[in-house]
Amino acid sequence: MSEFVKGLEGIVAAQTEMSYIDGEKGVLEYVGIPIGELSAKSTFEETVFLLWNKRLPTRSELDEFTSELRQRYELPAGMEQRVTSLPTNAEPMHVLRTMVSALGMHDAQPNEIELDRARRKCLNVLGHAPTIVAYFDRYRRGLPLIHPDRSLSFAENFLYMLNGEKPTATMARAFDICMILHADHGLNNSTFAARVIISTLSDVYSALTGAVGSLRGPLHGGANEGVMKMLNEIPSVADVESHVMGKLERKDKIMGFGHRVYKAKDPRASDLQGLAEQLAKDTGNEDLYAKSHAIEQIMEREVAAKGIYPNVDFYSATTYHCIGLKLDLFTPMFALSRIGGWSGHIIEQLDGNRLFRPKAEYIGAHNAPYTPIDQR
Amino acid sequence: MSEFVKGLEGIVAAQTEMSYIDGEKGVLEYVGIPIGELSAKSTFEETVFLLWNKRLPTRSELDEFTSELRQRYELPAGMEQRVTSLPTNAEPMHVLRTMVSALGMHDAQPNEIELDRARRKCLNVLGHAPTIVAYFDRYRRGLPLIHPDRSLSFAENFLYMLNGEKPTATMARAFDICMILHADHGLNNSTFAARVIISTLSDVYSALTGAVGSLRGPLHGGANEGVMKMLNEIPSVADVESHVMGKLERKDKIMGFGHRVYKAKDPRASDLQGLAEQLAKDTGNEDLYAKSHAIEQIMEREVAAKGIYPNVDFYSATTYHCIGLKLDLFTPMFALSRIGGWSGHIIEQLDGNRLFRPKAEYIGAHNAPYTPIDQR
């Protein structure tokens, strides 16, 4: 029996052909293609195809994949009513988790796990999830629902359903890039949770539901909300220095910095930074970007030597804010994208599955008697 | 970086003070007390207290714990309507997963994870889950719902809500023992999933929802349904020999035999065997028990030398059938009990948490170009 390794740090728990990460050098590749190439040239739909098929699609393959995805923008009969009967004060991540789970009850054969069937169920969730989030957000705001438009891309359609108007090209592209950047990242906690769950040969809905539940944690996807809250706490750029130094002195965590894997700047943060800067300018949020940038410069001066750099959450906060997303939709956005990665991992796990069943080390008492209750 | 270990077999991923398992000797203890002692003398309520507190309760502690649990038999306002608007053909495990998730939206502070708060949320789910299962079963059968009765124990109340009449003492005790036996079992897959999810500091509902999703897999909790299906396939005791030998020759899996952990008879199977025999006699199911017993004898003769023995699923199938449970409620019964164990592990994980974040070994291509689409 091995020694107990807290958090399984350093333990190899799966093989993958999807993401390659070199944390020392700050490299992230999907199927061997540098993330910067994909964020510059690809689309979210193409990136998901890449992750699921381990190669880029031909034009006809991409057309077919996109068409299948768009057919799933509309929810199954009965689901709209389910979304619009939820408590309006529910947190969107609790909603998404519950409704992804509910999709399993609206699939006549939810438990099919043959690879091609499982893949179609992944596509169901990928297609339906944005509609769930947008419907819930409009329902809670008391606005009429905007039904999906199959002529639009994944990114365009989501922003359209959310805001009731088609996004500008810059907005849609920025959102699309966020979706590309967040799609996969090795064996992060939610991806690992999805693989653990599917390894009982359960079903795609169970695995994706578990992954959504994991992602909402503040040590994982929930961190991007934390960044925005921190930015909101700082009145102006002039206050950044004292705010950050105060936190560092108190050894408070600076949200959006540091990552278990990266000891260099997260390559996704670099891509997002330019995007955040441009969007901030376009939407009159220059001050927000300036605060972010000032935080990064102070952190560079103070703690970069310790390998603490901005992570993907840091500039995604500014980006999402500029796109007009409310704070509690930040983590659901991460989820919409990561469904692509989770799904790829579910397929990889099913293809040559072995049940995850590690050991626990028992550290309690032995040979304890069952003492009758009146003698305790 | 360690070598890739498929399924994390042999890797110690957590420490626990709850179950001690010696797979070679066929020993299972909860907090040091042999499982046979607990199944003979304890109750499910007391066993859950034991698992959560690492000691047996005094009488007043047990009274208080029981009272708090009984206060939670009734669902939060709005949940009954949610359960009775589900598709009637949904599989109960999909229902339970979705409704445990939905409970998070009926809690004003679902994300509290301070230990005492987390524990109360565990108690919420433990109290509400039987009601969810019983309501759904009666709703799908077109029967009026039976509201819970706080004067009854966990086991009695569940069978009462399901069947509309109070169970016999033998029935209730048999069910209670099943609940005791299934409550915890080291780092099984669903328990591990719960710990992985809560380690992002997500929330109790997310972790328990993920665990339910894991348990429904046929390599885990779903196996007890498989045993019953196999028993149903065999017309009579006289057919057991040819049926089992045929399966062995074809190298088909015999459901309910073999366990990753035990290389001896699962001690829970021993406890259940006596129970199943008695219940079968009481309920006119002698033939079912006789078939089970004949299977065990053939397996003992043929494969015991390879360390393949009956596991907990084997005799729980007969037991649940004799109690009058429909096949697709077998795995939910496992879940009702295991919520006790999952919850204990969630508390243990939160107390000294470290994020689960293992590594994936990348085995794909490197330095791949982003080829423009018309050149693919």
HADDOCK unambig.tbl for C-alpha pairs under 7 A between the chains (distance, minus, plus):
assign (segid A and resid 1 and name CA) (segid B and resid 10 and name CA) 5.56 0.50 0.50
assign (segid A and resid 1 and name CA) (segid B and resid 11 and name CA) 6.65 0.50 0.50
assign (segid A and resid 2 and name CA) (segid B and resid 10 and name CA) 6.62 0.50 0.50
assign (segid A and resid 2 and name CA) (segid B and resid 11 and name CA) 5.51 0.50 0.50
assign (segid A and resid 2 and name CA) (segid B and resid 12 and name CA) 6.03 0.50 0.50
assign (segid A and resid 3 and name CA) (segid B and resid 12 and name CA) 6.22 0.50 0.50
assign (segid A and resid 4 and name CA) (segid B and resid 12 and name CA) 4.81 0.50 0.50
assign (segid A and resid 4 and name CA) (segid B and resid 13 and name CA) 6.01 0.50 0.50
assign (segid A and resid 4 and name CA) (segid B and resid 14 and name CA) 6.63 0.50 0.50
assign (segid A and resid 5 and name CA) (segid B and resid 12 and name CA) 6.80 0.50 0.50
assign (segid A and resid 5 and name CA) (segid B and resid 13 and name CA) 6.29 0.50 0.50
assign (segid A and resid 6 and name CA) (segid B and resid 13 and name CA) 6.71 0.50 0.50
assign (segid A and resid 6 and name CA) (segid B and resid 14 and name CA) 6.90 0.50 0.50
assign (segid A and resid 6 and name CA) (segid B and resid 354 and name CA) 6.36 0.50 0.50
assign (segid A and resid 7 and name CA) (segid B and resid 354 and name CA) 5.27 0.50 0.50
assign (segid A and resid 7 and name CA) (segid B and resid 355 and name CA) 5.21 0.50 0.50
assign (segid A and resid 7 and name CA) (segid B and resid 356 and name CA) 3.88 0.50 0.50
assign (segid A and resid 7 and name CA) (segid B and resid 357 and name CA) 5.91 0.50 0.50
assign (segid A and resid 8 and name CA) (segid B and resid 13 and name CA) 6.17 0.50 0.50
assign (segid A and resid 8 and name CA) (segid B and resid 356 and name CA) 5.82 0.50 0.50
assign (segid A and resid 8 and name CA) (segid B and resid 357 and name CA) 6.18 0.50 0.50
assign (segid A and resid 8 and name CA) (segid B and resid 358 and name CA) 5.00 0.50 0.50
assign (segid A and resid 9 and name CA) (segid B and resid 357 and name CA) 6.02 0.50 0.50
assign (segid A and resid 9 and name CA) (segid B and resid 358 and name CA) 5.18 0.50 0.50
assign (segid A and resid 10 and name CA) (segid B and resid 1 and name CA) 5.58 0.50 0.50
assign (segid A and resid 10 and name CA) (segid B and resid 2 and name CA) 6.63 0.50 0.50
assign (segid A and resid 10 and name CA) (segid B and resid 358 and name CA) 5.88 0.50 0.50
assign (segid A and resid 10 and name CA) (segid B and resid 359 and name CA) 5.97 0.50 0.50
assign (segid A and resid 11 and name CA) (segid B and resid 1 and name CA) 6.64 0.50 0.50
assign (segid A and resid 11 and name CA) (segid B and resid 2 and name CA) 5.51 0.50 0.50
assign (segid A and resid 11 and name CA) (segid B and resid 358 and name CA) 5.24 0.50 0.50
assign (segid A and resid 11 and name CA) (segid B and resid 359 and name CA) 5.74 0.50 0.50
assign (segid A and resid 12 and name CA) (segid B and resid 2 and name CA) 6.03 0.50 0.50
assign (segid A and resid 12 and name CA) (segid B and resid 3 and name CA) 6.22 0.50 0.50
assign (segid A and resid 12 and name CA) (segid B and resid 4 and name CA) 4.81 0.50 0.50
assign (segid A and resid 12 and name CA) (segid B and resid 5 and name CA) 6.81 0.50 0.50
assign (segid A and resid 12 and name CA) (segid B and resid 358 and name CA) 6.01 0.50 0.50
assign (segid A and resid 12 and name CA) (segid B and resid 359 and name CA) 4.59 0.50 0.50
assign (segid A and resid 12 and name CA) (segid B and resid 360 and name CA) 5.37 0.50 0.50
assign (segid A and resid 12 and name CA) (segid B and resid 361 and name CA) 6.32 0.50 0.50
assign (segid A and resid 13 and name CA) (segid B and resid 4 and name CA) 6.01 0.50 0.50
assign (segid A and resid 13 and name CA) (segid B and resid 5 and name CA) 6.30 0.50 0.50
assign (segid A and resid 13 and name CA) (segid B and resid 6 and name CA) 6.71 0.50 0.50
assign (segid A and resid 13 and name CA) (segid B and resid 8 and name CA) 6.18 0.50 0.50
assign (segid A and resid 13 and name CA) (segid B and resid 358 and name CA) 6.11 0.50 0.50
assign (segid A and resid 13 and name CA) (segid B and resid 359 and name CA) 6.03 0.50 0.50
assign (segid A and resid 13 and name CA) (segid B and resid 360 and name CA) 5.93 0.50 0.50
assign (segid A and resid 14 and name CA) (segid B and resid 4 and name CA) 6.64 0.50 0.50
assign (segid A and resid 14 and name CA) (segid B and resid 6 and name CA) 6.92 0.50 0.50
assign (segid A and resid 14 and name CA) (segid B and resid 360 and name CA) 4.85 0.50 0.50
assign (segid A and resid 14 and name CA) (segid B and resid 361 and name CA) 6.29 0.50 0.50
assign (segid A and resid 15 and name CA) (segid B and resid 360 and name CA) 5.26 0.50 0.50
assign (segid A and resid 15 and name CA) (segid B and resid 361 and name CA) 4.64 0.50 0.50
assign (segid A and resid 15 and name CA) (segid B and resid 362 and name CA) 5.87 0.50 0.50
assign (segid A and resid 15 and name CA) (segid B and resid 363 and name CA) 6.49 0.50 0.50
assign (segid A and resid 16 and name CA) (segid B and resid 360 and name CA) 6.34 0.50 0.50
assign (segid A and resid 16 and name CA) (segid B and resid 361 and name CA) 6.16 0.50 0.50
assign (segid A and resid 16 and name CA) (segid B and resid 362 and name CA) 5.06 0.50 0.50
assign (segid A and resid 16 and name CA) (segid B and resid 363 and name CA) 5.90 0.50 0.50
assign (segid A and resid 17 and name CA) (segid B and resid 362 and name CA) 5.73 0.50 0.50
assign (segid A and resid 17 and name CA) (segid B and resid 363 and name CA) 5.33 0.50 0.50
assign (segid A and resid 17 and name CA) (segid B and resid 364 and name CA) 4.26 0.50 0.50
assign (segid A and resid 19 and name CA) (segid B and resid 362 and name CA) 6.90 0.50 0.50
assign (segid A and resid 20 and name CA) (segid B and resid 362 and name CA) 5.74 0.50 0.50
assign (segid A and resid 31 and name CA) (segid B and resid 364 and name CA) 6.29 0.50 0.50
assign (segid A and resid 31 and name CA) (segid B and resid 365 and name CA) 6.15 0.50 0.50
assign (segid A and resid 32 and name CA) (segid B and resid 365 and name CA) 5.20 0.50 0.50
assign (segid A and resid 32 and name CA) (segid B and resid 366 and name CA) 4.23 0.50 0.50
assign (segid A and resid 32 and name CA) (segid B and resid 367 and name CA) 5.23 0.50 0.50
assign (segid A and resid 32 and name CA) (segid B and resid 368 and name CA) 4.79 0.50 0.50
assign (segid A and resid 33 and name CA) (segid B and resid 367 and name CA) 6.22 0.50 0.50
assign (segid A and resid 33 and name CA) (segid B and resid 368 and name CA) 4.93 0.50 0.50
assign (segid A and resid 33 and name CA) (segid B and resid 369 and name CA) 5.91 0.50 0.50
assign (segid A and resid 33 and name CA) (segid B and resid 370 and name CA) 6.36 0.50 0.50
assign (segid A and resid 37 and name CA) (segid B and resid 370 and name CA) 6.62 0.50 0.50
assign (segid A and resid 58 and name CA) (segid B and resid 373 and name CA) 6.22 0.50 0.50
assign (segid A and resid 58 and name CA) (segid B and resid 376 and name CA) 5.80 0.50 0.50
assign (segid A and resid 59 and name CA) (segid B and resid 373 and name CA) 6.24 0.50 0.50
assign (segid A and resid 87 and name CA) (segid B and resid 105 and name CA) 6.79 0.50 0.50
assign (segid A and resid 90 and name CA) (segid B and resid 105 and name CA) 5.32 0.50 0.50
assign (segid A and resid 94 and name CA) (segid B and resid 104 and name CA) 6.56 0.50 0.50
assign (segid A and resid 94 and name CA) (segid B and resid 105 and name CA) 6.49 0.50 0.50
assign (segid A and resid 97 and name CA) (segid B and resid 101 and name CA) 6.88 0.50 0.50
assign (segid A and resid 98 and name CA) (segid B and resid 98 and name CA) 5.52 0.50 0.50
assign (segid A and resid 98 and name CA) (segid B and resid 101 and name CA) 5.23 0.50 0.50
assign (segid A and resid 98 and name CA) (segid B and resid 102 and name CA) 5.72 0.50 0.50
assign (segid A and resid 101 and name CA) (segid B and resid 97 and name CA) 6.89 0.50 0.50
assign (segid A and resid 101 and name CA) (segid B and resid 98 and name CA) 5.24 0.50 0.50
assign (segid A and resid 102 and name CA) (segid B and resid 98 and name CA) 5.73 0.50 0.50
assign (segid A and resid 104 and name CA) (segid B and resid 94 and name CA) 6.57 0.50 0.50
assign (segid A and resid 105 and name CA) (segid B and resid 87 and name CA) 6.78 0.50 0.50
assign (segid A and resid 105 and name CA) (segid B and resid 90 and name CA) 5.31 0.50 0.50
assign (segid A and resid 105 and name CA) (segid B and resid 94 and name CA) 6.49 0.50 0.50
assign (segid A and resid 186 and name CA) (segid B and resid 360 and name CA) 5.89 0.50 0.50
assign (segid A and resid 187 and name CA) (segid B and resid 357 and name CA) 6.68 0.50 0.50
assign (segid A and resid 187 and name CA) (segid B and resid 358 and name CA) 6.23 0.50 0.50
assign (segid A and resid 187 and name CA) (segid B and resid 359 and name CA) 5.57 0.50 0.50
assign (segid A and resid 187 and name CA) (segid B and resid 360 and name CA) 5.41 0.50 0.50
assign (segid A and resid 188 and name CA) (segid B and resid 357 and name CA) 5.62 0.50 0.50
assign (segid A and resid 189 and name CA) (segid B and resid 356 and name CA) 6.08 0.50 0.50
assign (segid A and resid 189 and name CA) (segid B and resid 357 and name CA) 5.40 0.50 0.50
assign (segid A and resid 193 and name CA) (segid B and resid 193 and name CA) 6.01 0.50 0.50
assign (segid A and resid 193 and name CA) (segid B and resid 196 and name CA) 6.38 0.50 0.50
assign (segid A and resid 193 and name CA) (segid B and resid 197 and name CA) 6.59 0.50 0.50
assign (segid A and resid 196 and name CA) (segid B and resid 193 and name CA) 6.37 0.50 0.50
assign (segid A and resid 197 and name CA) (segid B and resid 193 and name CA) 6.59 0.50 0.50
assign (segid A and resid 197 and name CA) (segid B and resid 213 and name CA) 6.74 0.50 0.50
assign (segid A and resid 197 and name CA) (segid B and resid 214 and name CA) 4.53 0.50 0.50
assign (segid A and resid 198 and name CA) (segid B and resid 214 and name CA) 6.90 0.50 0.50
assign (segid A and resid 200 and name CA) (segid B and resid 214 and name CA) 6.22 0.50 0.50
assign (segid A and resid 200 and name CA) (segid B and resid 217 and name CA) 4.59 0.50 0.50
assign (segid A and resid 200 and name CA) (segid B and resid 218 and name CA) 6.26 0.50 0.50
assign (segid A and resid 200 and name CA) (segid B and resid 219 and name CA) 4.71 0.50 0.50
assign (segid A and resid 200 and name CA) (segid B and resid 220 and name CA) 5.74 0.50 0.50
assign (segid A and resid 201 and name CA) (segid B and resid 217 and name CA) 4.88 0.50 0.50
assign (segid A and resid 201 and name CA) (segid B and resid 218 and name CA) 6.04 0.50 0.50
assign (segid A and resid 201 and name CA) (segid B and resid 219 and name CA) 6.26 0.50 0.50
assign (segid A and resid 202 and name CA) (segid B and resid 213 and name CA) 6.88 0.50 0.50
assign (segid A and resid 202 and name CA) (segid B and resid 214 and name CA) 6.11 0.50 0.50
assign (segid A and resid 202 and name CA) (segid B and resid 216 and name CA) 5.68 0.50 0.50
assign (segid A and resid 202 and name CA) (segid B and resid 217 and name CA) 3.54 0.50 0.50
assign (segid A and resid 202 and name CA) (segid B and resid 218 and name CA) 6.58 0.50 0.50
assign (segid A and resid 206 and name CA) (segid B and resid 210 and name CA) 6.90 0.50 0.50
assign (segid A and resid 206 and name CA) (segid B and resid 213 and name CA) 4.41 0.50 0.50
assign (segid A and resid 206 and name CA) (segid B and resid 214 and name CA) 6.82 0.50 0.50
assign (segid A and resid 207 and name CA) (segid B and resid 213 and name CA) 6.71 0.50 0.50
assign (segid A and resid 209 and name CA) (segid B and resid 210 and name CA) 6.61 0.50 0.50
assign (segid A and resid 210 and name CA) (segid B and resid 206 and name CA) 6.91 0.50 0.50
assign (segid A and resid 210 and name CA) (segid B and resid 209 and name CA) 6.62 0.50 0.50
assign (segid A and resid 210 and name CA) (segid B and resid 210 and name CA) 4.08 0.50 0.50
assign (segid A and resid 213 and name CA) (segid B and resid 197 and name CA) 6.74 0.50 0.50
assign (segid A and resid 213 and name CA) (segid B and resid 202 and name CA) 6.88 0.50 0.50
assign (segid A and resid 213 and name CA) (segid B and resid 206 and name CA) 4.43 0.50 0.50
assign (segid A and resid 213 and name CA) (segid B and resid 207 and name CA) 6.72 0.50 0.50
assign (segid A and resid 214 and name CA) (segid B and resid 197 and name CA) 4.53 0.50 0.50
assign (segid A and resid 214 and name CA) (segid B and resid 198 and name CA) 6.90 0.50 0.50
assign (segid A and resid 214 and name CA) (segid B and resid 200 and name CA) 6.23 0.50 0.50
assign (segid A and resid 214 and name CA) (segid B and resid 202 and name CA) 6.09 0.50 0.50
assign (segid A and resid 214 and name CA) (segid B and resid 206 and name CA) 6.82 0.50 0.50
assign (segid A and resid 216 and name CA) (segid B and resid 202 and name CA) 5.68 0.50 0.50
assign (segid A and resid 217 and name CA) (segid B and resid 200 and name CA) 4.60 0.50 0.50
assign (segid A and resid 217 and name CA) (segid B and resid 201 and name CA) 4.87 0.50 0.50
assign (segid A and resid 217 and name CA) (segid B and resid 202 and name CA) 3.54 0.50 0.50
assign (segid A and resid 218 and name CA) (segid B and resid 200 and name CA) 6.26 0.50 0.50
assign (segid A and resid 218 and name CA) (segid B and resid 201 and name CA) 6.05 0.50 0.50
assign (segid A and resid 218 and name CA) (segid B and resid 202 and name CA) 6.59 0.50 0.50
assign (segid A and resid 219 and name CA) (segid B and resid 200 and name CA) 4.71 0.50 0.50
assign (segid A and resid 219 and name CA) (segid B and resid 201 and name CA) 6.26 0.50 0.50
assign (segid A and resid 220 and name CA) (segid B and resid 200 and name CA) 5.73 0.50 0.50
assign (segid A and resid 354 and name CA) (segid B and resid 6 and name CA) 6.37 0.50 0.50
assign (segid A and resid 354 and name CA) (segid B and resid 7 and name CA) 5.27 0.50 0.50
assign (segid A and resid 355 and name CA) (segid B and resid 7 and name CA) 5.21 0.50 0.50
assign (segid A and resid 356 and name CA) (segid B and resid 7 and name CA) 3.88 0.50 0.50
assign (segid A and resid 356 and name CA) (segid B and resid 8 and name CA) 5.84 0.50 0.50
assign (segid A and resid 356 and name CA) (segid B and resid 189 and name CA) 6.08 0.50 0.50
assign (segid A and resid 357 and name CA) (segid B and resid 7 and name CA) 5.92 0.50 0.50
assign (segid A and resid 357 and name CA) (segid B and resid 8 and name CA) 6.19 0.50 0.50
assign (segid A and resid 357 and name CA) (segid B and resid 9 and name CA) 6.02 0.50 0.50
assign (segid A and resid 357 and name CA) (segid B and resid 187 and name CA) 6.67 0.50 0.50
assign (segid A and resid 357 and name CA) (segid B and resid 188 and name CA) 5.62 0.50 0.50
assign (segid A and resid 357 and name CA) (segid B and resid 189 and name CA) 5.40 0.50 0.50
assign (segid A and resid 358 and name CA) (segid B and resid 8 and name CA) 5.01 0.50 0.50
assign (segid A and resid 358 and name CA) (segid B and resid 9 and name CA) 5.19 0.50 0.50
assign (segid A and resid 358 and name CA) (segid B and resid 10 and name CA) 5.90 0.50 0.50
assign (segid A and resid 358 and name CA) (segid B and resid 11 and name CA) 5.24 0.50 0.50
assign (segid A and resid 358 and name CA) (segid B and resid 12 and name CA) 5.99 0.50 0.50
assign (segid A and resid 358 and name CA) (segid B and resid 13 and name CA) 6.11 0.50 0.50
assign (segid A and resid 358 and name CA) (segid B and resid 187 and name CA) 6.22 0.50 0.50
assign (segid A and resid 359 and name CA) (segid B and resid 10 and name CA) 5.97 0.50 0.50
assign (segid A and resid 359 and name CA) (segid B and resid 11 and name CA) 5.74 0.50 0.50
assign (segid A and resid 359 and name CA) (segid B and resid 12 and name CA) 4.59 0.50 0.50
assign (segid A and resid 359 and name CA) (segid B and resid 13 and name CA) 6.04 0.50 0.50
assign (segid A and resid 359 and name CA) (segid B and resid 187 and name CA) 5.58 0.50 0.50
assign (segid A and resid 360 and name CA) (segid B and resid 12 and name CA) 5.37 0.50 0.50
assign (segid A and resid 360 and name CA) (segid B and resid 13 and name CA) 5.94 0.50 0.50
assign (segid A and resid 360 and name CA) (segid B and resid 14 and name CA) 4.87 0.50 0.50
assign (segid A and resid 360 and name CA) (segid B and resid 15 and name CA) 5.27 0.50 0.50
assign (segid A and resid 360 and name CA) (segid B and resid 16 and name CA) 6.34 0.50 0.50
assign (segid A and resid 360 and name CA) (segid B and resid 186 and name CA) 5.90 0.50 0.50
assign (segid A and resid 360 and name CA) (segid B and resid 187 and name CA) 5.42 0.50 0.50
assign (segid A and resid 361 and name CA) (segid B and resid 12 and name CA) 6.33 0.50 0.50
assign (segid A and resid 361 and name CA) (segid B and resid 14 and name CA) 6.31 0.50 0.50
assign (segid A and resid 361 and name CA) (segid B and resid 15 and name CA) 4.65 0.50 0.50
assign (segid A and resid 361 and name CA) (segid B and resid 16 and name CA) 6.16 0.50 0.50
assign (segid A and resid 362 and name CA) (segid B and resid 15 and name CA) 5.88 0.50 0.50
assign (segid A and resid 362 and name CA) (segid B and resid 16 and name CA) 5.08 0.50 0.50
assign (segid A and resid 362 and name CA) (segid B and resid 17 and name CA) 5.73 0.50 0.50
assign (segid A and resid 362 and name CA) (segid B and resid 19 and name CA) 6.90 0.50 0.50
assign (segid A and resid 362 and name CA) (segid B and resid 20 and name CA) 5.73 0.50 0.50
assign (segid A and resid 363 and name CA) (segid B and resid 15 and name CA) 6.49 0.50 0.50
assign (segid A and resid 363 and name CA) (segid B and resid 16 and name CA) 5.90 0.50 0.50
assign (segid A and resid 363 and name CA) (segid B and resid 17 and name CA) 5.34 0.50 0.50
assign (segid A and resid 364 and name CA) (segid B and resid 17 and name CA) 4.27 0.50 0.50
assign (segid A and resid 364 and name CA) (segid B and resid 31 and name CA) 6.30 0.50 0.50
assign (segid A and resid 365 and name CA) (segid B and resid 31 and name CA) 6.14 0.50 0.50
assign (segid A and resid 365 and name CA) (segid B and resid 32 and name CA) 5.20 0.50 0.50
assign (segid A and resid 366 and name CA) (segid B and resid 32 and name CA) 4.26 0.50 0.50
assign (segid A and resid 367 and name CA) (segid B and resid 32 and name CA) 5.26 0.50 0.50
assign (segid A and resid 367 and name CA) (segid B and resid 33 and name CA) 6.23 0.50 0.50
assign (segid A and resid 368 and name CA) (segid B and resid 32 and name CA) 4.81 0.50 0.50
assign (segid A and resid 368 and name CA) (segid B and resid 33 and name CA) 4.91 0.50 0.50
assign (segid A and resid 369 and name CA) (segid B and resid 33 and name CA) 5.90 0.50 0.50
assign (segid A and resid 370 and name CA) (segid B and resid 33 and name CA) 6.37 0.50 0.50
assign (segid A and resid 370 and name CA) (segid B and resid 37 and name CA) 6.62 0.50 0.50
assign (segid A and resid 373 and name CA) (segid B and resid 58 and name CA) 6.20 0.50 0.50
assign (segid A and resid 373 and name CA) (segid B and resid 59 and name CA) 6.23 0.50 0.50
assign (segid A and resid 376 and name CA) (segid B and resid 58 and name CA) 5.77 0.50 0.50
